Amino acid sequence: MKKLTILAIAALAMSFASCKKDYTCKCTYTWTGGSGTSTEIIKGVSKKQAQANCVSYEYKNEAGVTEQTGTCTLSK
């Protein structure tokens, strides 16, 4: 009975641990006169870390005009 309790506690503790997985970051870029896409695989990280590395952006020139945007999404 004692072994069963210890195994149950260990299994429960592992279920709360941060799972490190591979995630895919897909980005669509647009710029003056064109567009493109890219895919990056982010390996062995938590979801929070993957989200921090898969970010959308907007680049503006000195006049404040948007010259390039990147829209990124994260998936498993």
Protein Blocks (a to p, Z undefined) as FASTA:
>chain_A
ZZmmmmmmmmmmmmmpccddddddddddddehiacddddddehiafklmmmmmccddddd
fkopafbdcdddddZZ
